[in-house]
């Protein structure tokens, strides 16, 4: 049999069921060959069941309302089989999702109840299986049939927005209807059933500035020309309500903060029409004079203002820059001012927006102008020279007191104070010049030599008489004009050589001249022989007319034996006014030459010393004599050393000297009485100690174990080491060397060990402690201890 279900969801379906039931009663039983399990939908109270005894239909779902809070379980529906005769032999069984926990069935009647409150938002439907079995044998009477229980939605969830707070921006002066932001809410109820999830948006706060679309949640501007400078931030509250916004619906709200962003809709404006400024005439170019500021209520780049000077008599003297951090125009000095020349200036400054929005160009112009008046303040200025520098000339060798030139300075201030002049002596250390303090005339103090210093560069100070701190300084360059006061001379110390076999008219040297004077008083040079030797038989002179001259041989056949040296006077004249001349002597030597003219010898005695000894031979003889003298001195010295005795005298042997001190020593703990280094021979550091009194026959190599003791070694160890070395040293002399130290030092625990006083006086000291000092003091212990024993016996 096929399972049937009553699936009426609404009142219309219920009516349809009633019509079908009436039709079934009138038409008689149908489909009796296929028993089936019927599901009956409960309407109203339990017991009001509609039976269809003659016809089965297809069924697969029941409905139950969510959030039921009644005292009794909710009747979901009823199951009934066509073969159930009502005698109680059929048992109904329910299985599946929530069976036995949420849904229970009456096994006799087939009524299904919901025992718990259901929430559609947690679970929308349950799938169950129903079956009819024999109560006694549990034999299935029909195959199992699956059906669905759907939880019917009610409006139990309010709308919720995605965010609790929203933030949005919209440009100021936006048109009405400009979209600002869209807010969205959601409802957990079933959107397919009724209006529980149908949302409608409305604005609770923010009118009349903004509106919201009821279906989409889009917020739009509602007023035109909203001004950010008037109000920048708005708080809007949006509500979302379900049930299509009708009464009884649930609602939720959210807050939206809307900020108007800036646009350049305001031009800059100066708060005043005139600015007054002042600046000292002593101000340097680039120094700030003052500031102006135009106010623009816009912000960011819309509020940026640039400043410029568009007119005024001070356009060349001043400039303006923009400080973009403070939005101020900075007026700065462009050129140096002079109070005495012009005392005030006027500027017309313009402030204009950097970025202009074309949408609001009709609100313009986006600029403003202001007048800036600048007063120049008088400053106490230093004197000013009429020229930035002076150049004078003076003849060299001019007499002392010659006027060189005159400098002039004035006080630029209105007071026009008197000026005093002075020379900076750091620039005129030799004091060549002096200046008149009243009128600025510069004079020489001594004759000047151009060849020594051609230019003199000095500095002149000008100070106000009554204000010594106001001073000015100007450089003065003085050129020493040359006069012809230096005769020309040979350019070098010439020395000529002429061969004995020189030919007539043969040139053997070219000479030139030098003049310390300026070129105007120097070259061209004229070379000539003195008038008295103009017809010199040996040599002649030829002026090359290029400031040089050539000396030639006039005859042939020179001889060194007759004359080996000639002195030729030459007169050199310069081209100055008046011209100066000097006579210079050229030394000419006669030399022997070979056939090609190469020099061989210029010494006249070379012909005389052929039979005697040469200079080299004389030097060799003297060297031999010196060597012989050195050998004799060394031999005598060695002889004297051999005659010295091998054993030194006793008074020279410091080892046998007995040194006596009048005070007692300090014992073993004394470290200040003597230096142990005095007992050590410095020569013994390397292991070998030579003796002065004998000559060792062979070199003694010390034993490896014996090393010189350091300075801090114990005295006893040191003496034992020296004894062992002496016993094993075959080169040692055959006598003992004794050193006596009478000073014991201070701080010895044993006290004084001297017996000088104890020999004549009795001592009250107890010397028993000497027995504990070991075998080295046994002798002393016996001596002093026996005295105590003798006293006891007596």
Buried (B, 14 or more C-beta within 10 A) or exposed (E): BBBBBBBBEEEEEBEEBEEBBEEBEEEEEEBEEEBBBBBBBBBEEEEEBBEBEBBBBEBBBBBBEBBBEEEEBBBBBBBBBBBBEEEEEBBBBBEBBBBEEBBBBEBEBBBBBBEEEBBBBEEBBBBBBBBBBEBEEEEEBBEBBEBBBBBBBBBBBBBEBEEEEBEBEBBBBBEEEBEBBBBBBBBBBBBEBBBBBBBBBBBEBBEEBBBBEBEEBBBBBBEEEBEBEEEBEBEBEBBBBBBBBEEEBBBBBBBBEBBBBBBBBBBBEBEEEEBEBEBBBBBEEEEEBBBBBBBBBBBEEBBBBBBBBEEBEBBEBBBBBBEEEEBBBBBBBBEEBBBEEEEEBBBBBBBBBBEBBEEBEEBEEBBBBBBBBBEBEBBBBBBBBEEEEBEBEBBBBBEEEBEBBBBBBBBBBEEEBEBBBBBEEEBBEEEBBBBEBEEBBBBBBEEBBBBEBBEBEBBBBBBBEEBEEBBBBBBBEBBBBBBBBBBBBBBEEBEBBBBBBBEEEBEBBEBBBBBBBBEEBBBEBBBBBEEEEEEBEBBBBBBEEEBBBBBBBEBEEBEBEEEBEBEBEBBBBBBBEEEBEBEBEBEBBBBBBEEEEEEEEBEBEEEEEEEEEEEEEEEEEEEEEEEEEEEEEEEEEEEEEEEEEEEEEEEEBEEEEEEEEEEBBBBBEBEEBBEBEEBBEEEBEEBBBEBEBEEEEEEBEBEEEBEBBEEEBEEEEBEEBBEEBEEEBEBBBEEEEEBEBBBBBBEBEBEBEEEEEEEEEEEEEEBEEBEEEEEEBEEBBEEBBEEEEEEEEE
